[in-house]
């Protein structure tokens, strides 16, 4: 499968590398074609890099790994025509750091970032997932023992099935993948990041390989 990863930060590069490891063709997208992080990643991985628009045109599936506060602008740069009909995996969190730590999780007129992206690009099929954990756990769930969970939110059942398949490629088991329902459920999932940050602080440096687990009685 051809996968475009938008965003050259640690999350984007780690996801892109894991997609390559699991047998997919990957292009890493950034604002400019000569982004140094993207250039270095492409050289190391033997994959491609380009602009947001070039990557979105390339990908059958597009991953939004940009910061949630700039995701709308990034997808605007990618272009509606390049995104139409495609599955968008949104792993972003809309964090605002003006008051330092902890940041605020921003809503946009009461909506989460995944909801805004779905409304802004109605022909795109948005699935929110993987935003509730450290990026090392995203791609290697066996770093945390037990049946901890990864959540899916979105409107399109076929898109969710595609995303679930990619999660299985990463090592997530069916018992761990929890479908929460429509895209409106992504707003609550985005709010979980603040709890994650506080737990991470309480555990101390180097202790970020943890995740949420839904336990049934």
C-alpha positions as CSV (number, residue, x, y, z in Angstrom):
1,X,0.0,0.0,0.0
2,X,1.2,3.5,-0.7
3,X,1.1,5.6,2.5
4,X,1.7,9.3,2.8
5,X,2.8,10.6,6.2
6,X,2.4,14.3,6.7
7,X,4.7,15.7,9.4
8,X,8.4,15.3,9.9
9,X,8.6,15.4,13.7
10,X,9.4,12.4,15.8
11,X,5.9,10.9,15.5
12,X,5.8,11.2,11.8
13,X,9.2,9.8,11.2
14,X,8.6,6.9,13.6
15,X,5.3,6.0,11.9
16,X,6.8,6.3,8.5
17,X,9.7,4.0,9.4
18,X,7.4,1.4,10.8
19,X,5.2,1.5,7.7
20,X,8.4,0.8,5.6
21,X,9.3,-2.1,7.9
22,X,5.9,-3.6,7.5
23,X,6.2,-3.6,3.7
24,X,4.5,-0.4,2.6
25,X,5.7,2.3,0.1
26,X,6.0,5.5,2.1
27,X,6.4,9.2,1.2
28,X,7.1,11.7,4.0
29,X,5.5,15.0,3.4
30,X,6.5,18.5,4.7
31,X,5.8,22.1,3.9
32,X,8.8,22.3,1.6
33,X,10.4,19.8,-0.7
34,X,13.9,20.3,0.8
35,X,13.0,19.8,4.5
36,X,16.2,18.5,6.1
37,X,14.5,16.0,8.4
38,X,12.5,14.5,5.5
39,X,15.6,14.4,3.3
40,X,17.6,12.6,6.0
41,X,14.8,10.2,6.7
42,X,14.3,9.3,3.0
43,X,18.0,8.7,2.5
44,X,18.2,6.5,5.6
45,X,15.0,4.5,4.8
46,X,15.4,4.3,1.0
47,X,12.0,6.0,0.7
48,X,10.6,9.2,-0.8
49,X,9.9,12.6,0.5
50,X,8.1,15.7,-0.8
51,X,5.7,18.5,-0.1
52,X,2.4,17.9,1.6
53,X,0.7,18.0,-1.7
54,X,3.1,15.6,-3.4
55,X,2.8,13.1,-0.6
56,X,-1.0,13.3,-0.5
57,X,-1.2,12.8,-4.2
58,X,1.1,9.7,-3.8
59,X,-0.7,8.0,-0.9
60,X,-3.6,5.7,-1.0
61,X,-3.8,6.3,2.7
62,X,-2.7,9.6,4.3
63,X,-1.5,10.0,7.9
64,X,-1.8,13.3,9.6
65,X,1.1,13.5,12.0
66,X,1.3,17.2,12.2
67,X,0.6,19.2,15.3
68,X,-3.1,19.5,15.9
69,X,-2.9,23.3,16.0
70,X,-1.6,23.4,12.4
71,X,-3.3,20.3,10.9
72,X,-5.9,22.3,9.1
73,X,-3.2,24.4,7.3
74,X,-1.2,21.3,6.5
75,X,-4.2,19.6,4.9
76,X,-5.1,22.8,3.0
77,X,-1.6,22.7,1.6
78,X,-2.0,19.0,0.8
79,X,-5.0,20.0,-1.3
80,X,-8.6,18.8,-1.3
81,X,-8.3,17.1,-4.7
82,X,-5.3,15.0,-3.4
83,X,-7.3,13.9,-0.3
84,X,-10.7,13.2,-1.9
85,X,-11.9,9.7,-1.2
86,X,-8.8,8.7,0.8
87,X,-8.6,7.4,4.3
88,X,-6.9,9.9,6.6
89,X,-5.4,8.5,9.8
90,X,-5.4,11.4,12.3
91,X,-2.9,10.9,15.1
92,X,-2.7,14.6,16.1
93,X,-3.5,16.3,19.4
94,X,-4.4,20.0,19.4
95,X,-2.1,21.2,22.2
96,X,-1.6,24.9,23.0
97,X,1.5,25.7,25.1
98,X,1.1,29.5,25.7
99,X,0.8,28.9,29.4
100,X,3.6,26.3,29.5
101,X,2.9,23.0,31.2
102,X,0.5,21.4,31.1
103,X,-0.7,22.6,27.7
104,X,-4.4,23.1,26.9
105,X,-6.2,20.7,24.6
106,X,-7.9,23.2,22.2
107,X,-11.3,22.7,20.6
108,X,-12.4,24.6,17.5
109,X,-15.9,26.1,18.2
110,X,-16.4,23.1,20.5
111,X,-15.1,20.5,18.0
112,X,-12.0,18.4,18.1
113,X,-9.4,18.5,15.4
114,X,-10.5,15.3,13.7
115,X,-14.1,16.5,13.5
116,X,-12.9,19.8,12.0
117,X,-10.8,18.0,9.4
118,X,-13.8,15.7,8.5
119,X,-16.0,18.8,8.0
120,X,-13.4,20.7,6.1
121,X,-12.7,17.8,3.8
122,X,-16.1,16.0,3.5
123,X,-14.9,13.7,0.7
124,X,-12.0,12.4,3.0
125,X,-12.6,9.5,5.3
126,X,-11.1,10.4,8.7
127,X,-10.2,7.9,11.3
128,X,-8.8,9.0,14.6
129,X,-6.4,6.6,16.3
130,X,-3.0,6.2,18.1
131,X,-3.1,9.7,19.7
132,X,-3.4,8.4,23.3
133,X,0.1,6.9,23.7
134,X,3.8,7.5,23.2
135,X,5.0,7.1,19.6
136,X,7.2,4.1,20.6
137,X,4.0,2.3,21.8
138,X,2.1,3.3,18.7
139,X,4.4,1.2,16.5
140,X,5.4,-1.5,18.9
141,X,2.4,-2.3,21.2
142,X,4.3,-5.2,22.7
143,X,6.4,-2.7,24.6
144,X,3.5,-2.6,27.1
145,X,2.3,-6.0,28.3
146,X,-1.4,-7.1,28.4
147,X,-4.5,-6.0,26.6
148,X,-4.1,-2.3,26.6
149,X,-6.2,-0.5,24.0
150,X,-6.0,1.6,20.9
151,X,-9.2,3.5,19.9
152,X,-10.8,4.1,16.6
153,X,-13.2,7.0,15.9
154,X,-14.8,7.7,12.5
155,X,-17.8,7.6,10.2
156,X,-16.7,5.1,7.6
157,X,-16.7,1.4,8.4
158,X,-14.5,0.5,5.4
159,X,-12.0,3.2,6.4
160,X,-11.9,1.8,9.9
161,X,-11.2,-1.7,8.5
162,X,-8.3,-0.4,6.5
163,X,-6.9,1.3,9.6
164,X,-7.4,-1.7,11.8
165,X,-5.4,-3.7,9.2
166,X,-2.5,-1.3,9.4
167,X,-2.7,-1.5,13.2
168,X,-2.4,-5.2,13.0
169,X,0.7,-4.8,10.9
170,X,2.2,-2.9,13.8
171,X,1.4,-5.7,16.1
172,X,-1.9,-4.6,17.6
173,X,-4.3,-7.5,18.3
174,X,-8.0,-7.5,17.6
175,X,-8.8,-7.7,21.3
176,X,-6.9,-4.4,21.8
177,X,-8.5,-2.4,19.0
178,X,-11.7,-0.7,20.3
179,X,-14.1,1.1,17.9
180,X,-15.7,3.9,19.8
181,X,-18.1,5.0,17.1
182,X,-18.5,8.1,15.1
183,X,-16.0,11.0,14.6
184,X,-17.6,12.9,17.4
185,X,-16.1,10.4,19.9
186,X,-12.6,11.6,18.8
187,X,-13.1,14.8,20.8
188,X,-13.1,12.9,24.1
189,X,-10.1,10.8,22.9
190,X,-8.1,14.0,22.2
191,X,-8.9,15.2,25.8
192,X,-7.2,12.1,27.2
193,X,-3.8,13.5,26.3
194,X,-3.7,15.7,29.3
195,X,-4.2,12.7,31.7
196,X,-1.4,11.0,29.7
197,X,0.9,13.9,30.3
198,X,0.2,14.0,34.0
199,X,0.7,10.2,34.4
200,X,4.0,10.5,32.4
201,X,5.2,13.2,34.8
202,X,4.2,11.2,37.9
203,X,6.0,8.1,36.6
204,X,9.2,10.1,36.0
205,X,11.8,10.4,33.2
206,X,12.0,7.5,30.8
207,X,8.8,5.8,32.0
208,X,6.6,6.7,29.0
209,X,5.9,3.1,27.8
210,X,2.5,2.9,29.3
211,X,-1.0,3.0,27.8
212,X,-4.7,3.0,28.7
213,X,-6.5,-0.3,29.3
214,X,-10.2,-0.8,29.4
215,X,-10.9,-3.6,31.9
216,X,-14.2,-5.4,31.9
217,X,-15.8,-6.9,35.1
